[in-house]
Amino acid sequence: MTYYDLLSHILLGISSSFLGTLPLGILNLTVLQMALNRRQNEAVAFSLGATVIEFCQIIATLMCMDSLLAIPELKWVISLISIPVLLYLGIKNFKKPTKPILNRVNVAPKSFKQEFFRGVYLGFANVVVYPFWLLWGQIFVQKAISKQIMVLIGFFLLVRQSVHFWVCLFSFLWVKY
C-alpha cells in the first residue's frame, strides 16, 4: 500500500463519516440539546453510547457488503433500494417545516452511565445508518478497499466523536456569551 492509497483511504473515511453527521437527526440533535443545556458530560456520554452502536452497525453492514456485491443481481437490488431511500430521507429532511427544537429546559442531571445507555438505545433505533452505509459500502468495495476497511472505520470514529466535541464546545461558548 502506497502513501497515496493510504491518504485516499483516510480521506474517503473522513468524508463519508462527515457526510453521515451532517443531517440533524435524532442523535445529533440530542447531543446539541444536551450541550446547549450545559450538560456537556452527559452529551459526551450519550455520544459515546451512540457511537459504539453505530460502529457495530457499520461493521456489520460493510462486512456483509463484500459478500452481497459478489452476486451481480443483488448489486442492482441494493442500488435500487438504497439510493431512493437516501434521496427520500434527504428531501423529507429539507421539506420538514422548521420549528424551534432547542428549548432551554432544566433537567435533573443524569449519570454518565444513564446517558451512555440512552445513547446505545437511540443508536439502535437509528435505522438510517443501514442505507447510508450500504451506499458507501458499494463505493468502498468498488474501490477495492474492503481489506483496509478498519482504517476507514477508525477514522469514522475519530470524526464522529470530534463532530460531537465541536458541537458541545460551540454550544457551551454560545450559551456562555
KAHU-V90333 format. One record per residue. N is the residue number from 1. PSI is psi in whole degrees, -180 to 180 (NA if undefined). NEAR is the number of other ideal C-beta (glycine too) atoms within 8 Angstrom. Layout:
N & PSI & NEAR
N & PSI & NEAR
This chain:
1 & 127 & 4
2 & 169 & 5
3 & -35 & 5
4 & -44 & 6
5 & -45 & 8
6 & -44 & 10
7 & -41 & 8
8 & -36 & 8
9 & -44 & 12
10 & -46 & 11
11 & -37 & 8
12 & -41 & 13
13 & -44 & 15
14 & -45 & 10
15 & -41 & 8
16 & -39 & 12
17 & -43 & 13
18 & -42 & 10
19 & -32 & 7
20 & -21 & 10
21 & -9 & 10
22 & -47 & 5
23 & 136 & 9
24 & 78 & 6
25 & -174 & 8
26 & -37 & 8
27 & -48 & 12
28 & -39 & 13
29 & -36 & 11
30 & -44 & 10
31 & -44 & 14
32 & -44 & 12
33 & -42 & 10
34 & -44 & 13
35 & -39 & 15
36 & -29 & 11
37 & 20 & 10
38 & 39 & 7
39 & 56 & 10
40 & -40 & 10
41 & -40 & 7
42 & -37 & 12
43 & -41 & 15
44 & -43 & 11
45 & -46 & 14
46 & -45 & 16
47 & -43 & 14
48 & -43 & 11
49 & -45 & 16
50 & -37 & 14
51 & -38 & 14
52 & -46 & 11
53 & -43 & 13
54 & -35 & 12
55 & -46 & 11
56 & -41 & 8
57 & -40 & 12
58 & -45 & 12
59 & -46 & 9
60 & -45 & 8
61 & -47 & 13
62 & -33 & 14
63 & -32 & 9
64 & -24 & 8
65 & -42 & 14
66 & -43 & 10
67 & -42 & 7
68 & -40 & 10
69 & -8 & 12
70 & -21 & 5
71 & 110 & 7
72 & -35 & 5
73 & -37 & 6
74 & -29 & 9
75 & -44 & 11
76 & -38 & 8
77 & -45 & 8
78 & -43 & 12
79 & -43 & 9
80 & -25 & 8
81 & -49 & 10
82 & -39 & 12
83 & -49 & 9
84 & -35 & 8
85 & -46 & 9
86 & -39 & 11
87 & -43 & 8
88 & -47 & 8
89 & -38 & 11
90 & -45 & 9
91 & -42 & 8
92 & -39 & 8
93 & -40 & 9
94 & -29 & 6
95 & -10 & 5
96 & 134 & 6
97 & 140 & 3
98 & 136 & 3
99 & 156 & 4
100 & 122 & 4
101 & -39 & 6
102 & 94 & 8
103 & 144 & 5
104 & 116 & 6
105 & 135 & 5
106 & 114 & 4
107 & 140 & 7
108 & 135 & 3
109 & 143 & 6
110 & 162 & 8
111 & 163 & 6
112 & -42 & 8
113 & -44 & 7
114 & -45 & 9
115 & -34 & 15
116 & -48 & 12
117 & -26 & 9
118 & -41 & 11
119 & -40 & 18
120 & -46 & 12
121 & -49 & 9
122 & -27 & 13
123 & -40 & 15
124 & -38 & 7
125 & -17 & 7
126 & 89 & 13
127 & -5 & 5
128 & -19 & 9
129 & -39 & 12
130 & -53 & 9
131 & -35 & 12
132 & -50 & 10
133 & -21 & 12
134 & -43 & 13
135 & -47 & 11
136 & -33 & 9
137 & -38 & 12
138 & -42 & 14
139 & -43 & 10
140 & -46 & 14
141 & -40 & 12
142 & -31 & 6
143 & 4 & 7
144 & 44 & 6
145 & 19 & 11
146 & -24 & 10
147 & -28 & 5
148 & 24 & 9
149 & -26 & 11
150 & -31 & 6
151 & -45 & 11
152 & -42 & 15
153 & -38 & 13
154 & -43 & 9
155 & -29 & 12
156 & -49 & 14
157 & -42 & 10
158 & -49 & 9
159 & -42 & 13
160 & -48 & 14
161 & -35 & 11
162 & -34 & 8
163 & -45 & 11
164 & -36 & 14
165 & -46 & 9
166 & -35 & 8
167 & -45 & 13
168 & -45 & 13
169 & -46 & 8
170 & -46 & 9
171 & -36 & 11
172 & -46 & 11
173 & -37 & 8
174 & -45 & 8
175 & -38 & 8
176 & -39 & 5
177 & NA & 4
